[in-house]
Amino acid sequence: MATLFPELAPSNGHIESQLMPAAALQQALAGGAGAAGAWFIKRDDELPVAGSIKARGGFHEVLAFAESIAIAHGILDAAGDPRVLASAAARALFSQYSVSVGSTGNLGLSIGVMAAALGFEAVVHMSADAKAWKKDRLRKRGVRVVEHEGDYAEAVAAGREQAQAAPRSHFVDDERSAMLFFGYAAAARHLAHQLAQAGRVVDAAHPLFVYLPCGVGGAPGGITYGLKALFGEHVHCFFAEPVASPCVLVQLASGGDAPVSVYDIGLDNRTDADGLAVGQASPLVSPLMASQLAGVFTVPDDQLYVHLLALKTSMSVEVEPSAAAGIGGPSWLSDSPAGQAYVRDNGLDMRAATHVIWATGGSLVPPEELRRFQAHAEALTGQVSGAMQPAA
Ligand SMILES: *Cc1c(COP(=O)(O)O)cnc(C)c1O
């Protein structure tokens, strides 16, 4: 990775983000009573190269694909130096293959940038309403952007169909990919290390709460899977979904494996949180989450903006609306009847709790877009209370 991307030289090629203490945000949002325990923000909004949580899963899948081709063609053996993947010989080989993906934006950025850097033909299928700046950035990196009418699921379906028809092409399937999932899951080990370094114990007397913005479910599901493997019953992961797009909530609440979408219950899947605007949950991830997930809460769009502004005002951290979805988690847990019931039923002692709010994207958002988010939030402040309004 350090060979491919000079900006990764300082971290030796590792793509990781800091765990940032968030006492100022805690003070701003929860004040006194609701503020039991310690709050942190996991800064995946700053993940280098891709600028979002998608770097974790997306880079893993493209590298795994590159590795499998290199091994099949004898330029890399299982014990070999992976830097040959960045060699001229590997590039020449990879240029005969294409890597494609359907995306609302951030997954396309992650897959497109990594695939193009290795020399693949990179194709990103996007819904027509995907943000223009994301399309522009991809095109500048040499990625082919194909626009589709309809929503994200239709872009994915069209991409899958075209890739299956083409020889030597690999389709990154956000709805079913195990390689994406494992890439996300690897975040857990690093978080455990960071918690230990921060002096935060995780055990029966010191529960860990993690609040994860959720789209199709892959990123938050993989992270939950990894954290459960390390911390078992002492970690409690909650997904945060937009009120209009609670696809994992709808799927889990249905109680079965038959696919159910947000449209089926009369919602329109229209939200400014473009990274979370998914109508149908991943059929790979939802069954796994049925036994692992603590719960799902929903967030109105207005609240995303109010919390995005609170984060900027209290901590000078600027994120995109999708990435603000987890910010209401701790207050939801302490103040809503459903959150209180969860704490009570599980006999949790909140005094020594650790709360990790996962910020998932924003550092590549152009400054004028960030200013627009902020202006919208400022216009809303005063109309919307800071307290969570659990809608489900
Ligand atoms: C994709 C994304 C998520 C959620 O990941 P899923 O795998 O779709 O659930 C959260 N936040 C941001 C900014 C994203 O781009």
The ligand as a Tripos MOL2 file, in Angstrom:
@<TRIPOS>MOLECULE
LIG
   15    15     1     0     0
SMALL
NO_CHARGES

@<TRIPOS>ATOM
      1 C1        -21.3910    2.9150    3.1560 C.3       1 LIG1
      2 C2        -21.4130    3.8260    4.2910 C.ar      1 LIG1
      3 C3        -21.9430    3.4350    5.5220 C.ar      1 LIG1
      4 C4        -22.6090    2.1040    5.7840 C.3       1 LIG1
      5 O1        -22.0250    0.9470    5.2240 O.3       1 LIG1
      6 P1        -22.9410   -0.2230    4.6470 P.3       1 LIG1
      7 O2        -22.0070   -1.3180    4.3520 O.co2     1 LIG1
      8 O3        -23.6370    0.2860    3.4210 O.co2     1 LIG1
      9 O4        -23.9430   -0.5480    5.7160 O.co2     1 LIG1
     10 C5        -21.9150    4.3650    6.5400 C.ar      1 LIG1
     11 N1        -21.4020    5.5990    6.3710 N.ar      1 LIG1
     12 C6        -20.8660    5.9950    5.2060 C.ar      1 LIG1
     13 C7        -20.3040    7.3800    5.0870 C.3       1 LIG1
     14 C8        -20.8510    5.1260    4.1300 C.ar      1 LIG1
     15 O5        -20.3390    5.5410    2.9670 O.3       1 LIG1
@<TRIPOS>BOND
     1     1     2 1
     2     2     3 ar
     3     2    14 ar
     4     3     4 1
     5     3    10 ar
     6     4     5 1
     7     5     6 1
     8     6     7 2
     9     6     8 1
    10     6     9 1
    11    10    11 ar
    12    11    12 ar
    13    12    13 1
    14    12    14 ar
    15    14    15 1
@<TRIPOS>SUBSTRUCTURE
     1 LIG1         1 GROUP 0 **** ****
